């Protein structure tokens, strides 16, 4: 059956999505986040739009069907985000820190990634998370 998923312009925050724990292993330690899993095109389109808070221990993981260029934007996103691009080897390929709320600027992975992670703005700098750090989560392991 063909998908009939609504792809109209989002006008409100989406319900909380299923969650799992995700760990980033960096030189500063192991950092655990409870992340929502954005799997469908609609979940990925809406993302963090219209939400007014994002706790430092939470985030949203966008899982791509195959490694691809990931271009994100902040339209209708009301809180600053750190956007973490995860390479197919589960290492951080790039980080866009403190993406500006409501901006229409595209934020690019600059190459194929298997997933994109959104965290609260400023979290990666505060925790010492950097490019090359390892990302561990059940959903990423399933993709290997």
C-alpha positions in Angstrom: 0.0 0.0 0.0 1.3 3.5 -0.9 2.1 5.9 1.9 -0.5 8.5 2.5 1.6 10.3 5.1 0.8 14.0 5.4 3.6 16.1 4.0 1.8 19.5 4.3 3.5 22.4 6.0 3.8 21.6 9.7 1.8 24.0 12.0 2.5 22.4 15.4 4.9 20.2 17.3 4.6 16.5 16.7 3.8 14.1 19.6 6.8 12.7 21.4 8.3 9.9 19.3 9.6 6.5 20.5 12.9 6.9 22.4 16.1 5.0 23.0 19.4 5.8 24.8 22.3 7.1 22.7 25.8 7.4 24.0 28.6 9.6 22.6 32.0 8.4 23.7 34.5 11.3 23.8 37.8 12.2 25.4 35.7 13.8 28.2 33.8 10.6 28.9 30.6 8.8 28.0 27.6 11.1 27.5 24.1 9.5 27.5 21.1 11.1 25.9 17.5 9.9 25.6 16.7 10.5 21.9 13.5 10.4 20.0 13.7 8.4 16.7 12.6 10.3 13.6 12.2 7.4 11.1 9.4 8.4 8.7 9.5 11.3 6.2 6.9 13.2 8.2 8.6 12.7 11.5 11.9 13.9 9.9 10.1 16.9 8.2 8.6 18.1 11.5 11.6 17.2 13.7 11.9 19.7 16.7 9.7 22.3 15.1 7.4 24.3 17.4 8.9 22.8 20.6 9.7 25.4 23.2 12.3 23.4 25.2 14.8 20.7 24.7 16.5 19.3 27.9 20.3 18.9 27.8 19.9 15.1 28.2 17.5 14.7 25.3 17.6 14.9 21.5 16.3 13.6 18.2 18.0 11.1 15.9 17.2 11.2 12.2 17.9 7.8 10.7 18.5 7.8 7.0 17.7 4.7 4.9 21.1 4.8 3.3 24.1 7.2 3.7 23.2 10.5 2.2 23.9 14.2 2.2 22.0 15.7 5.2 20.7 19.2 4.9 18.9 20.6 7.9 17.2 23.9 8.6 15.7 25.7 11.6 12.5 27.1 10.1 9.8 26.9 12.8 12.3 25.6 15.3 12.1 27.8 18.4 15.2 26.7 20.4 18.9 26.7 19.4 20.2 23.2 18.4 23.6 21.5 18.0 23.3 19.4 14.8 25.6 16.4 14.9 26.2 14.5 11.6 27.0 10.8 12.1 29.1 9.0 9.5 28.4 5.4 8.4 31.3 4.2 10.8 29.2 5.8 13.7 31.8 8.6 14.3 30.9 12.2 14.3 31.6 13.7 10.9 30.6 17.3 11.6 28.9 19.5 14.2 26.9 22.7 13.6 26.8 24.4 17.0 24.0 26.6 18.2 22.0 26.6 15.0 19.9 29.8 15.0 16.2 29.4 15.8 13.8 30.2 12.8 16.7 30.5 10.3 16.1 29.4 6.8 19.9 28.8 6.2 20.7 25.2 5.2 23.1 23.4 7.5 24.9 20.7 5.6 26.7 17.5 6.6 29.2 18.1 3.7 29.1 14.5 2.6 27.1 11.3 3.1 26.0 10.4 6.7 23.9 7.6 8.0 22.2 9.7 10.7 21.7 13.2 12.0 21.4 14.0 15.7 19.8 17.2 17.1 20.8 18.2 20.7 20.2 21.3 22.8 22.3 24.2 21.6 25.6 24.4 23.4 25.6 20.9 24.7 28.4 19.6 22.5 30.8 22.4 23.5 29.9 22.1 27.2 30.5 18.3 27.2 33.6 18.4 25.0 32.0 16.4 22.2 34.0 16.8 19.0 34.3 15.5 15.4 35.7 11.9 15.5 33.8 10.9 18.7 32.0 7.5 18.6 28.2 7.4 18.7 26.5 4.2 20.1 22.8 3.5 19.8 20.7 0.4 19.1 19.3 2.0 15.9 22.7 2.7 14.5 23.9 -0.8 15.4 21.0 -2.2 13.4 22.1 -0.2 10.3 25.6 -1.7 10.3 
